[in-house]
């Protein structure tokens, strides 16, 4: 078990060097028998995840770590072997009649001693030889073989070794078939393709040296990950993690954070909370608001589990969660795009080894042990995805079409109405600064804009509704002012001048008269201009210009029939019903 500090992370129990895990008992017995001819202390156990493991031990934690280094260094065990604990093992199947799970830890030996002291007078059998393939041919040169000799040596491979060759061929991108150990036409063609790519004769039969090279490349890709079984007693989860890349950092329910320990930026979250199907579905929605789940990616949700993947130019992630016995548990793995090939295989390993521990979840009221201040843009220590910029808009028809400003449209790779509803630009007028956004799905607005039919009275009170503080508040802010003029500073007929203060997020918001009729849309301020206007000088596109724009887009502006002034609270309610946040994402 990998040692992670704090929160009762390191379970103090007997340690093992797990060297292999297979699906069937028959193959596991065959592999245990083969390893026992070359190594001492071989045990075989059924694991909690249903696989059959071959392991060396029992040892203390320190001895197991020393044995792992020595045996891997001598090439006597696979490079992806790792430290396991007795708690991961269930029934023992090898050796028959022994009880290794309750035995006292054994003293360690170096890899060479372990091999030489094995209870056999013979040299290591073919079972150990495939695992002892050198990482490179420079360390231990292997004579090349004729095709006939290559076929003969190939026949001595055990099923696991044949499957590993297929895995390595798939890793190289030349094989896409099943990992079954059967060398049919697909595998032969893949071998020939790999040989040709390396400059060898494309015989379709790998020599011993070529097999060593191919498998060595495959193993080296995973050698620095430090894959190890970790039991997190706080979260109630046991699984294999890339322990060489992450270390326990903090617990902030419902997550246990394992942060990166090097420049590769690998991170792991363990998810653990009590709940129901509604909790699972809520987590599914919440996870998609986090920066660690990029927008592009595969999503799948069923009644009892979900999968979320995300890919961006800077980050990839995979999240799995399931509902079982009143607990929602899962994990997230995060990595950089350049590591995708390796980490996608790590995801498979983590998913296969994921084992919830019954009746153990993080407390629902758990308090962060990181000591960090709470922030509104963080959720349990994770950064919420926020839009690049936010502007305002308002509904102009019953299916949710939104009138807004062109202020930031050219800067966005994605637009949403609110936080979630995707939108596309249906029409725009760059000169006026008007744009229509059509939602990707039909909406049902509580209210739509009703436009003032006549010319507004100068110096009358007006109210601007807008998301002044962008995405901080869920409802628009209403700012009061007066109508200073029905023209611009240079006599422009299409704008009204307002005497009120605004913020960038207000641009695109509706301007109301006292009755709640819309008399214009707030233009974005041009603060980059050489002349800087006082903060209380703003402009609104007037109703005739808006009506003409809508008409050209095949829509009509609804005329207001309001006559009585609204109370401030009623005007605020109306503003909240028809004003929307327009979010710009990159």
C-alpha positions as CSV (number, residue, x, y, z in Angstrom):
1,X,0.0,0.0,0.0
2,X,1.3,3.4,-0.8
3,X,1.9,5.6,2.2
4,X,-0.1,8.8,2.3
5,X,0.1,11.1,5.4
6,X,-2.8,12.4,7.5
7,X,-6.4,11.3,8.0
8,X,-5.6,7.7,8.9
9,X,-4.4,7.2,5.4
10,X,-1.8,4.5,5.9
11,X,-3.4,1.3,7.1
12,X,-0.8,-0.4,9.3
13,X,-0.9,-4.0,8.1
14,X,1.2,-6.6,6.4
15,X,2.5,-5.6,3.0
16,X,3.0,-7.7,-0.2
17,X,4.6,-7.2,-3.6
18,X,1.8,-7.8,-6.0
19,X,3.3,-8.9,-9.3
20,X,0.4,-10.0,-11.4
21,X,-3.4,-10.1,-11.5
22,X,-5.5,-12.2,-13.9
23,X,-9.2,-12.9,-14.5
24,X,-9.4,-16.7,-14.1
25,X,-8.3,-19.0,-11.3
26,X,-6.8,-21.5,-13.7
27,X,-4.4,-19.0,-15.2
28,X,-3.6,-17.6,-11.8
29,X,-2.7,-21.0,-10.5
30,X,-0.5,-21.6,-13.5
31,X,1.3,-18.2,-13.0
32,X,1.8,-18.8,-9.3
33,X,3.3,-22.2,-10.0
34,X,5.7,-20.6,-12.5
35,X,6.8,-17.8,-10.3
36,X,7.3,-20.3,-7.4
37,X,9.9,-22.1,-9.4
38,X,12.0,-18.9,-9.5
39,X,11.1,-17.0,-6.4
40,X,10.5,-17.6,-2.7
41,X,7.4,-16.4,-0.8
42,X,4.9,-16.7,-3.6
43,X,1.2,-16.5,-2.6
44,X,-2.0,-16.4,-4.6
45,X,-5.2,-14.7,-3.5
46,X,-8.6,-13.7,-4.8
47,X,-8.9,-9.9,-4.5
48,X,-11.8,-7.8,-3.3
49,X,-12.4,-6.7,-7.0
50,X,-12.8,-10.3,-8.2
51,X,-9.4,-10.8,-9.8
52,X,-6.8,-13.3,-8.9
53,X,-3.5,-11.9,-7.7
54,X,0.0,-13.4,-7.4
55,X,2.1,-11.7,-4.7
56,X,5.3,-12.1,-2.7
57,X,5.3,-11.9,1.0
58,X,4.2,-11.3,3.7
59,X,6.6,-8.4,4.5
60,X,6.6,-5.3,6.6
61,X,6.0,-2.1,4.6
62,X,9.7,-1.1,4.5
63,X,10.8,-4.6,3.5
64,X,8.1,-4.8,0.8
65,X,9.3,-1.5,-0.7
66,X,13.0,-2.7,-0.6
67,X,12.0,-6.1,-2.2
68,X,10.0,-4.3,-4.9
69,X,13.0,-2.1,-5.9
70,X,15.4,-5.0,-5.8
71,X,13.3,-7.5,-7.8
72,X,12.3,-4.9,-10.4
73,X,15.9,-3.7,-10.7
74,X,17.0,-7.3,-11.4
75,X,14.3,-7.8,-13.9
76,X,12.7,-10.7,-12.0
77,X,9.2,-9.2,-11.8
78,X,7.2,-6.9,-14.1
79,X,8.0,-3.2,-13.9
80,X,4.4,-2.5,-13.1
81,X,4.4,-4.5,-9.9
82,X,3.4,-2.6,-6.8
83,X,2.8,-2.7,-3.0
84,X,-0.4,-4.3,-1.8
85,X,-1.8,-5.0,1.6
86,X,-3.5,-8.0,3.2
87,X,-6.7,-6.1,3.4
88,X,-7.0,-6.3,-0.4
89,X,-6.9,-10.1,-0.5
90,X,-9.6,-12.6,0.2
91,X,-9.4,-16.3,-0.2
92,X,-6.0,-17.9,-0.7
93,X,-5.5,-20.3,-3.5
94,X,-1.7,-20.7,-3.5
95,X,0.0,-22.5,-1.9
96,X,-2.7,-25.0,-0.9
97,X,-3.1,-25.6,2.8
98,X,-1.0,-22.6,4.0
99,X,-2.4,-19.5,5.7
100,X,-0.2,-16.6,4.5
101,X,-2.6,-13.8,5.5
102,X,-2.1,-14.5,9.2
103,X,1.6,-15.3,8.9
104,X,4.3,-13.1,10.4
105,X,6.2,-10.8,8.1
106,X,9.3,-12.4,6.5
107,X,12.8,-11.0,6.3
108,X,13.6,-9.5,2.9
109,X,16.2,-10.7,0.3
110,X,17.6,-9.0,-2.7
111,X,16.2,-10.0,-6.1
112,X,19.2,-12.1,-6.9
113,X,19.1,-13.9,-3.5
114,X,15.4,-14.6,-3.9
115,X,15.9,-16.2,-7.3
116,X,19.0,-18.2,-6.2
117,X,17.5,-19.6,-3.1
118,X,14.3,-20.8,-4.7
119,X,13.5,-24.4,-3.9
120,X,14.6,-25.9,-7.2
121,X,17.9,-27.1,-8.7
122,X,16.9,-26.0,-12.2
123,X,17.5,-22.7,-13.7
124,X,14.5,-20.3,-13.7
125,X,11.7,-21.7,-15.9
126,X,10.1,-20.2,-18.9
127,X,7.6,-18.6,-16.5
128,X,10.1,-16.3,-15.0
129,X,12.1,-15.6,-18.2
130,X,9.4,-13.5,-19.9
131,X,9.2,-11.2,-16.9
132,X,13.0,-10.8,-16.9
133,X,13.1,-9.3,-20.4
134,X,15.6,-6.4,-20.3
135,X,14.4,-2.8,-20.7
136,X,16.9,-2.2,-23.5
137,X,19.1,-4.5,-25.5
138,X,22.2,-2.6,-24.3
139,X,21.9,-3.9,-20.8
140,X,21.7,-7.6,-21.8
141,X,22.3,-8.3,-25.5
142,X,20.1,-11.1,-26.8
143,X,21.3,-12.9,-30.0
144,X,18.9,-12.4,-32.9
145,X,17.1,-15.5,-34.3
146,X,15.9,-16.9,-37.6
147,X,12.2,-16.9,-38.2
148,X,12.1,-20.7,-37.3
149,X,14.0,-20.0,-34.1
150,X,11.7,-17.1,-33.3
151,X,8.6,-19.3,-33.7
152,X,10.2,-21.9,-31.4
153,X,10.9,-19.4,-28.7
154,X,7.5,-17.9,-29.1
155,X,5.9,-21.3,-28.4
156,X,7.4,-21.1,-24.9
157,X,5.5,-18.0,-24.0
158,X,2.8,-18.3,-21.3
159,X,-0.7,-16.7,-22.0
160,X,0.0,-13.7,-19.9
161,X,3.2,-12.9,-21.9
162,X,1.3,-13.3,-25.2
163,X,-1.3,-11.0,-23.9
164,X,1.3,-8.4,-22.9
165,X,2.7,-8.5,-26.4
166,X,-0.7,-7.7,-27.8
167,X,-1.0,-4.9,-25.2
168,X,2.3,-3.5,-26.3
169,X,1.3,-3.7,-30.0
170,X,-1.9,-1.9,-29.2
171,X,0.2,0.7,-27.3
172,X,2.2,1.2,-30.5
173,X,-1.0,1.8,-32.5
174,X,-0.6,-1.2,-34.8
175,X,-3.1,-3.6,-33.2
176,X,-6.8,-3.1,-32.4
177,X,-8.0,-6.7,-31.7
178,X,-8.8,-8.5,-28.6
179,X,-6.2,-9.1,-25.8
180,X,-6.6,-12.9,-25.9
181,X,-3.1,-14.2,-26.3
182,X,-4.1,-15.9,-29.6
183,X,-1.6,-14.9,-32.4
184,X,-4.0,-14.9,-35.3
185,X,-3.8,-12.9,-38.6
186,X,-4.6,-9.6,-36.8
187,X,-1.7,-10.1,-34.3
188,X,0.6,-11.3,-37.1
189,X,-0.1,-8.3,-39.2
190,X,0.5,-6.0,-36.2
191,X,3.8,-7.6,-35.5
192,X,4.8,-7.2,-39.2
193,X,3.8,-3.5,-39.1
194,X,5.8,-2.9,-36.0
195,X,8.8,-4.7,-37.4
196,X,8.6,-2.6,-40.6
197,X,8.4,0.6,-38.6
198,X,11.5,-0.3,-36.7
199,X,13.4,-1.3,-39.8
200,X,13.3,-5.0,-39.2
201,X,12.3,-7.7,-41.7
202,X,8.5,-7.8,-41.6
203,X,8.1,-11.5,-40.9
204,X,5.1,-11.3,-38.6
205,X,7.0,-13.3,-36.0
206,X,9.0,-11.4,-33.3
207,X,12.3,-12.6,-32.2
208,X,13.2,-12.8,-28.6
209,X,15.2,-9.6,-28.9
210,X,12.4,-7.8,-30.7
211,X,9.9,-9.0,-28.1
212,X,12.2,-7.6,-25.4
213,X,12.4,-4.2,-27.2
214,X,8.7,-4.0,-27.8
215,X,7.7,-4.9,-24.2
216,X,10.5,-2.8,-22.7
217,X,9.1,0.3,-24.5
218,X,5.6,-0.5,-23.2
219,X,6.7,-1.1,-19.6
220,X,9.0,2.0,-19.6
221,X,6.0,4.2,-20.4
222,X,4.5,3.2,-17.0
223,X,7.6,2.8,-14.9
224,X,7.4,6.3,-13.3
225,X,3.8,6.1,-12.3
226,X,4.3,4.1,-9.2
227,X,1.0,2.3,-9.5
228,X,0.0,1.1,-6.1
229,X,-3.0,-0.1,-4.2
230,X,-4.3,2.6,-1.8
231,X,-6.9,2.1,0.9
232,X,-8.4,5.4,2.0
233,X,-10.2,4.6,5.2
234,X,-11.8,8.1,5.5
235,X,-13.4,7.9,2.1
236,X,-14.1,4.2,2.2
237,X,-12.4,3.5,-1.1
238,X,-9.7,1.1,-2.1
239,X,-8.1,1.2,-5.6
240,X,-4.9,1.5,-7.5
241,X,-3.5,5.0,-7.8
242,X,-0.5,6.5,-9.6
243,X,1.2,6.8,-6.3
244,X,4.4,8.0,-7.8
245,X,2.7,11.1,-9.2
246,X,0.3,12.1,-6.4
247,X,0.2,12.5,-2.7
248,X,-2.6,13.1,-0.2
249,X,-3.2,16.9,0.3
250,X,-6.5,17.5,2.1
251,X,-10.1,16.4,2.6
252,X,-13.0,18.7,1.8
253,X,-16.2,16.8,1.6
254,X,-17.3,15.2,-0.6
255,X,-13.7,15.0,-2.0
256,X,-10.3,13.7,-0.8
257,X,-7.6,15.6,-2.8
258,X,-4.4,13.9,-3.9
259,X,-2.3,16.6,-5.5
260,X,0.5,16.3,-8.0
261,X,4.0,15.8,-6.8
262,X,5.8,16.7,-10.0
263,X,5.6,18.8,-13.1
264,X,3.3,16.3,-14.9
265,X,0.3,17.8,-13.1
266,X,-1.5,14.5,-12.4
267,X,-4.2,14.9,-9.7
268,X,-6.7,12.5,-8.2
269,X,-10.0,13.1,-6.3
270,X,-11.8,10.4,-4.3
271,X,-15.5,11.1,-4.1
272,X,-17.4,9.9,-1.0
273,X,-20.8,11.0,0.4
274,X,-24.0,9.5,1.7
275,X,-27.0,10.0,-0.6
276,X,-29.6,8.7,-3.0
277,X,-30.2,8.8,-6.8
278,X,-30.9,12.5,-6.4
279,X,-27.5,13.0,-4.8
280,X,-25.8,11.1,-7.7
281,X,-27.6,13.2,-10.3
282,X,-26.8,16.4,-8.4
283,X,-23.2,15.5,-8.3
284,X,-23.3,14.8,-12.1
285,X,-24.5,18.3,-12.7
286,X,-22.2,20.0,-10.2
287,X,-19.1,18.3,-11.5
288,X,-19.7,19.8,-15.0
289,X,-19.5,23.3,-13.5
290,X,-15.9,22.7,-12.3
291,X,-12.8,23.7,-14.1
292,X,-11.4,20.1,-13.8
293,X,-14.2,18.8,-16.1
294,X,-13.6,20.6,-19.5
295,X,-16.7,21.2,-21.6
296,X,-15.7,18.9,-24.5
297,X,-16.0,15.3,-23.7
298,X,-18.1,12.1,-23.4
299,X,-20.9,12.1,-20.8
300,X,-23.1,9.2,-19.7
301,X,-25.5,8.9,-16.8
302,X,-27.6,6.0,-15.8
303,X,-29.7,5.4,-12.7
304,X,-26.8,4.0,-10.7
305,X,-23.7,5.6,-12.1
306,X,-22.2,8.2,-14.4
307,X,-19.0,8.9,-16.4
308,X,-17.8,12.3,-17.3
309,X,-14.8,13.0,-19.5
310,X,-13.4,16.3,-20.5
311,X,-10.7,17.5,-22.9
312,X,-9.3,21.0,-23.4
313,X,-6.0,22.4,-24.7
314,X,-4.5,22.3,-21.1
315,X,-6.4,19.6,-19.3
316,X,-8.0,16.1,-19.6
317,X,-10.0,14.4,-17.0
318,X,-12.1,11.3,-16.3
319,X,-14.7,11.0,-13.5
320,X,-16.6,7.9,-12.5
321,X,-19.2,7.7,-9.7
322,X,-21.7,5.1,-8.6
323,X,-24.5,4.8,-6.1
324,X,-24.4,1.7,-3.9
325,X,-26.0,1.0,-0.5
326,X,-26.9,4.6,0.2
327,X,-23.4,6.0,-0.7
328,X,-22.1,7.8,-3.7
329,X,-18.5,7.0,-4.3
330,X,-16.1,7.5,-7.2
331,X,-13.0,9.2,-8.4
332,X,-11.6,11.8,-10.8
333,X,-8.2,11.6,-12.6
334,X,-6.8,14.8,-14.1
335,X,-3.8,15.0,-16.4
336,X,-2.2,17.1,-19.1
337,X,-2.9,16.4,-22.8
338,X,0.6,15.4,-23.6
339,X,0.3,12.4,-21.1
340,X,-3.0,11.2,-22.6
341,X,-1.7,7.9,-24.0
342,X,-0.4,6.7,-20.7
343,X,-3.1,8.2,-18.5
344,X,-6.0,6.7,-20.5
345,X,-4.5,3.3,-19.6
346,X,-4.2,4.3,-16.0
347,X,-7.9,5.2,-16.1
348,X,-8.7,1.6,-17.1
349,X,-6.6,0.3,-14.2
350,X,-8.2,2.6,-11.7
351,X,-11.7,1.8,-12.9
352,X,-11.1,-2.0,-12.7
353,X,-9.6,-1.8,-9.3
354,X,-12.1,0.7,-7.8
355,X,-13.6,-1.0,-4.7
356,X,-15.9,0.8,-2.3
357,X,-15.7,-0.1,1.4
358,X,-19.1,-0.7,2.8
359,X,-20.6,1.6,5.5
360,X,-17.8,4.2,5.3
361,X,-18.3,7.6,3.8
362,X,-17.0,11.1,4.4
363,X,-19.1,13.0,6.9
364,X,-21.7,15.2,5.2
365,X,-20.6,18.1,7.4
366,X,-16.9,17.5,7.1
367,X,-14.8,20.7,7.5
368,X,-11.8,21.3,5.3
369,X,-8.5,20.3,7.0
370,X,-6.6,22.5,4.6
371,X,-7.1,25.7,6.6
372,X,-8.0,27.6,3.4
373,X,-10.5,30.4,3.4
374,X,-13.9,29.6,1.8
375,X,-14.5,31.4,-1.5
376,X,-17.6,31.7,-3.6
377,X,-15.8,30.5,-6.7
378,X,-14.6,27.3,-5.0
379,X,-16.5,24.1,-4.3
380,X,-14.9,21.8,-1.8
381,X,-11.5,23.2,-2.7
382,X,-12.2,23.0,-6.5
383,X,-12.4,26.0,-8.8
384,X,-15.8,26.6,-10.4
385,X,-15.8,27.2,-14.1
386,X,-16.5,30.9,-14.7
387,X,-17.3,32.7,-17.9
388,X,-14.6,34.9,-19.4
389,X,-17.0,37.9,-19.4
390,X,-20.7,38.4,-18.6
391,X,-23.1,40.9,-20.2
392,X,-26.9,41.4,-19.9
393,X,-29.8,40.8,-22.3
394,X,-33.5,40.4,-22.3
395,X,-36.2,38.1,-23.8
396,X,-38.0,39.5,-26.8
397,X,-40.2,36.5,-27.7
398,X,-41.9,33.5,-26.1
399,X,-39.4,30.9,-27.2
400,X,-36.5,32.6,-25.4
401,X,-34.8,34.7,-28.1
402,X,-32.6,37.3,-26.4
403,X,-31.6,40.8,-27.4
404,X,-28.2,41.8,-26.2
405,X,-25.0,43.8,-27.0
406,X,-22.3,42.9,-29.5
407,X,-19.7,44.0,-27.0
408,X,-17.9,40.8,-26.5
409,X,-19.4,38.4,-29.0
410,X,-16.2,38.3,-31.2
411,X,-14.2,37.3,-28.1
412,X,-16.2,34.1,-27.3
413,X,-15.8,30.5,-28.4
414,X,-19.1,29.7,-26.7
415,X,-22.2,31.7,-25.6
416,X,-24.8,30.8,-23.1
417,X,-28.0,32.3,-21.8
418,X,-27.6,32.0,-18.1
419,X,-25.0,29.4,-17.2
420,X,-26.2,26.4,-19.1
421,X,-28.3,27.2,-22.2
422,X,-26.2,27.2,-25.3
423,X,-27.0,30.0,-27.7
424,X,-26.0,31.0,-31.2
425,X,-26.0,34.5,-32.9
426,X,-29.1,34.7,-35.0
427,X,-28.5,38.3,-36.2
428,X,-26.3,41.3,-35.3
429,X,-25.8,44.9,-36.3
430,X,-22.2,46.0,-35.4
431,X,-22.9,49.7,-36.0
432,X,-25.8,49.8,-33.5
433,X,-24.3,47.2,-31.2
434,X,-27.3,45.0,-31.3
435,X,-27.4,41.2,-31.4
436,X,-30.0,38.4,-31.2
437,X,-29.2,35.2,-29.5
438,X,-31.2,32.1,-30.3
439,X,-31.2,29.4,-27.5
440,X,-30.3,25.8,-28.5
441,X,-33.4,24.6,-26.8
442,X,-36.8,26.3,-26.6
443,X,-37.2,28.3,-23.4
444,X,-40.4,29.5,-21.6
445,X,-39.7,33.0,-20.3
446,X,-41.9,34.3,-17.5
447,X,-42.0,37.7,-19.2
448,X,-40.9,39.3,-22.5
449,X,-40.0,42.9,-23.3
450,X,-43.0,45.2,-24.1
451,X,-41.6,48.3,-25.8
452,X,-42.8,51.9,-25.2
453,X,-44.7,53.0,-28.3
454,X,-44.2,56.8,-28.0
455,X,-41.4,59.2,-27.4
456,X,-40.4,59.2,-23.7
457,X,-40.5,62.5,-21.8
458,X,-37.2,64.2,-21.1
459,X,-35.9,64.2,-17.5
460,X,-38.4,61.3,-16.7
461,X,-37.2,58.6,-14.3
462,X,-35.8,55.5,-15.9
463,X,-34.5,52.2,-14.5
464,X,-31.7,50.0,-15.9
465,X,-31.7,46.3,-15.2
466,X,-28.4,44.4,-15.7
467,X,-25.9,42.0,-14.2
468,X,-23.7,44.8,-13.0
469,X,-21.4,42.3,-11.1
470,X,-21.4,39.9,-14.0
471,X,-21.7,36.3,-12.6
472,X,-21.5,37.0,-8.9
473,X,-25.2,37.6,-8.4
474,X,-28.1,35.4,-9.7
475,X,-30.5,38.3,-10.2
476,X,-30.1,41.6,-12.1
477,X,-29.4,44.9,-10.3
478,X,-31.8,47.7,-10.9
479,X,-30.1,51.1,-11.2
480,X,-32.3,54.3,-11.3
481,X,-31.5,57.5,-13.3
482,X,-33.1,59.9,-15.7
483,X,-33.6,60.4,-19.4
484,X,-31.2,63.3,-20.2
485,X,-31.9,63.5,-24.0
486,X,-33.5,61.6,-26.9
487,X,-30.4,61.9,-29.0
488,X,-26.7,61.3,-28.7
489,X,-24.0,63.9,-28.0
490,X,-23.5,64.5,-31.7
491,X,-27.2,64.4,-32.5
492,X,-27.5,60.6,-33.2
493,X,-31.2,59.8,-33.7
494,X,-30.9,56.1,-32.8
495,X,-29.8,56.6,-29.1
496,X,-31.1,58.2,-26.0
497,X,-28.7,59.7,-23.4
498,X,-29.1,58.6,-19.9
499,X,-28.0,60.1,-16.6
500,X,-27.1,57.1,-14.6
501,X,-24.1,55.0,-13.7
502,X,-23.4,51.6,-15.1
503,X,-20.8,48.8,-15.0
504,X,-19.6,46.7,-18.0
505,X,-21.9,43.8,-17.0
506,X,-25.0,46.1,-17.5
507,X,-24.4,46.4,-21.2
508,X,-27.2,44.8,-23.1
509,X,-29.7,45.3,-20.3
510,X,-33.2,46.8,-20.8
511,X,-33.9,50.4,-19.8
512,X,-37.5,50.8,-18.4
513,X,-39.8,53.8,-18.0
514,X,-41.8,54.1,-14.8
515,X,-44.6,51.8,-16.2
516,X,-42.2,48.9,-16.9
517,X,-42.2,49.5,-20.7
518,X,-38.8,49.1,-22.3
519,X,-37.6,52.3,-23.9
520,X,-34.2,51.1,-25.0
521,X,-31.2,48.7,-24.5
522,X,-28.0,49.9,-22.8
523,X,-25.0,50.3,-25.1
524,X,-21.6,49.2,-24.0
525,X,-19.3,52.1,-23.0
526,X,-16.3,52.8,-25.2
527,X,-13.8,53.5,-22.5
528,X,-10.9,52.9,-25.0
529,X,-11.9,56.1,-26.9
530,X,-9.6,59.2,-26.7
531,X,-12.4,61.1,-25.0
532,X,-13.5,59.7,-21.7
533,X,-17.1,60.5,-20.6
534,X,-18.2,61.0,-17.0
535,X,-19.3,57.8,-15.4
536,X,-23.0,58.9,-15.2
537,X,-23.2,59.4,-19.0
538,X,-24.6,56.4,-20.8
539,X,-26.5,55.7,-23.9
540,X,-29.4,53.4,-24.9
541,X,-30.4,52.2,-28.3
542,X,-33.9,53.5,-28.7
543,X,-37.1,51.7,-29.6
544,X,-37.4,52.6,-33.3
545,X,-33.8,51.3,-33.9
546,X,-34.5,48.1,-32.0
547,X,-37.9,47.6,-33.8
548,X,-36.2,48.0,-37.2
549,X,-33.5,45.5,-36.2
550,X,-36.0,43.0,-35.1
551,X,-38.1,43.5,-38.2
552,X,-35.1,42.7,-40.4
553,X,-34.5,39.6,-38.4
554,X,-38.1,38.4,-39.1
555,X,-39.4,39.3,-35.6
556,X,-41.7,42.1,-34.3
557,X,-41.4,44.2,-31.2
558,X,-44.4,43.8,-28.8
559,X,-45.9,47.2,-28.0
560,X,-46.6,48.0,-24.3
561,X,-50.1,48.9,-23.2
562,X,-49.0,49.8,-19.7
563,X,-50.1,53.2,-18.3
564,X,-49.8,53.1,-14.5
565,X,-46.4,53.5,-12.8
566,X,-45.1,50.4,-11.1
567,X,-43.9,50.3,-7.5
568,X,-40.1,49.8,-7.2
569,X,-40.6,46.2,-5.9
570,X,-42.9,45.3,-8.9
571,X,-40.4,46.9,-11.3
572,X,-37.6,44.8,-9.8
573,X,-39.7,41.6,-10.1
574,X,-40.4,42.4,-13.8
575,X,-36.7,43.1,-14.4
576,X,-35.8,39.7,-12.9
577,X,-38.3,37.9,-15.1
578,X,-37.1,39.1,-18.4
579,X,-33.5,40.1,-17.9
580,X,-30.9,37.4,-18.5
581,X,-27.2,36.9,-18.1
582,X,-25.3,36.4,-21.3
583,X,-22.1,34.5,-20.6
584,X,-19.0,34.4,-22.8
585,X,-16.8,31.3,-22.5
586,X,-13.3,30.5,-23.8
